[in-house]
Amino acid sequence: MQRYSGSCLCGAVAFSVGPKFGPTVHCHCTQCQRAHGAAFVTWVCQKDENFSLEAGEDALRWYQSSPEAQRGFCGHCGSSMFFRSQRWLGETHVVVACLKEQHRFKPQAHVFYATHANWVECKDDLPRRG
């Protein structure tokens, strides 16, 4: 089965995911907006057994963004790549834009949509939650 590779902007942190995947979602929460400097972030949910850090353990940093969640980023270039939370134990959520094969991941929903940036209009038919 297929695995997909990805990295941060500078390439210091490299990873692979697959062959099984959880949902792919656009997250509109205010923490994602601030962490990425964007209206929303697209994540693919990944069970830890399907996630592998290939390089950059020394460059990878974790930020405690809330009492129950952490965000992983490259300590060299600052790319925000990962999210893990006590809410979803055993999962590492991966930023789809950091994957080389990002076109293979089709979002299935908008989450935390109640806090979406009002200056962005989402014209798709995906379900909107929260």
C-alpha positions in Angstrom: 0.0 0.0 0.0 1.0 3.6 -0.7 2.9 5.8 1.7 3.3 9.5 1.1 6.2 11.7 2.0 6.5 15.3 3.2 8.8 17.8 4.8 9.1 21.3 6.1 10.0 24.3 3.9 13.8 23.8 4.4 13.7 20.0 4.3 15.3 19.5 7.8 12.2 17.7 9.0 11.0 14.9 6.8 8.2 12.4 7.4 6.0 9.8 5.7 2.3 8.8 6.2 0.1 5.9 5.2 -1.0 3.5 4.0 -4.3 4.2 5.9 -5.7 7.6 6.6 -8.3 9.3 8.7 -10.4 12.2 7.5 -9.0 15.2 5.8 -10.5 18.4 7.0 -10.2 22.2 6.7 -9.8 23.6 10.3 -11.0 27.1 10.9 -10.2 27.3 14.7 -8.5 30.5 15.8 -5.5 28.6 17.0 -4.9 27.2 13.5 -5.4 30.6 12.0 -2.8 32.1 14.3 -0.3 29.3 14.1 -0.3 29.2 10.3 -1.1 32.9 9.5 -4.0 31.7 7.3 -7.8 31.6 7.2 -7.8 27.9 7.7 -5.5 24.8 7.6 -6.1 21.5 5.9 -5.1 18.5 8.0 -5.1 14.8 7.3 -5.7 12.7 10.5 -3.1 9.9 10.9 -2.9 7.1 13.4 0.5 7.1 15.0 1.3 3.7 13.6 0.9 5.1 10.1 3.2 8.1 10.8 7.0 8.0 10.6 9.5 10.8 11.2 12.2 10.1 8.5 14.6 12.9 9.4 15.0 15.9 11.6 14.3 14.7 15.1 16.8 17.3 16.3 15.0 20.1 14.3 11.4 19.2 15.3 10.0 21.3 18.1 6.7 21.0 19.9 4.7 23.9 21.2 2.1 23.4 23.9 -0.7 25.4 22.3 -3.3 24.5 24.9 -3.3 22.3 28.1 -4.3 19.3 26.0 -2.7 19.9 22.6 0.7 20.4 20.9 1.8 21.7 17.5 5.0 20.4 15.8 7.1 22.7 13.7 10.6 23.0 12.3 13.0 24.8 14.5 15.0 25.9 11.5 12.5 27.3 9.0 9.4 27.6 11.3 7.1 25.4 9.2 4.1 24.3 11.2 3.5 20.6 10.3 1.9 18.5 13.0 -0.8 18.6 15.7 -1.5 16.1 18.4 -4.1 16.3 21.2 -5.4 14.3 24.2 -8.7 14.6 22.4 -7.4 12.3 19.6 -5.0 10.0 21.4 -2.8 8.0 19.2 -3.0 10.3 16.3 -0.7 12.9 14.6 -2.5 15.3 12.4 -0.4 16.4 9.4 -0.7 19.6 7.4 -1.6 18.5 3.9 0.4 21.3 2.3 3.6 19.8 3.6 3.0 16.5 1.7 4.6 16.2 -1.7 1.5 14.3 -3.0 -1.0 16.8 -1.4 -3.3 16.5 -4.5 -4.3 13.0 -3.4 -6.0 14.3 -0.2 -9.5 15.5 -0.7 -11.1 17.4 2.2 -14.3 16.0 3.6 -15.5 18.8 5.9 -14.9 22.2 7.4 -14.4 22.0 11.2 -14.7 24.8 13.8 -16.5 26.7 11.2 -18.2 29.0 13.7 -14.8 30.8 14.0 -14.1 31.0 10.3 -12.5 34.1 8.9 -15.4 36.2 7.6 -13.2 37.6 4.8 -13.0 34.1 3.2 -16.0 32.7 1.4 -16.1 28.9 1.1 -18.2 28.0 -1.9 -17.9 24.2 -1.7 -20.6 21.8 -0.6 -18.6 20.2 2.2 -20.3 19.8 5.6 -19.6 22.6 8.1 -19.2 21.6 11.8 -18.7 23.7 14.9 
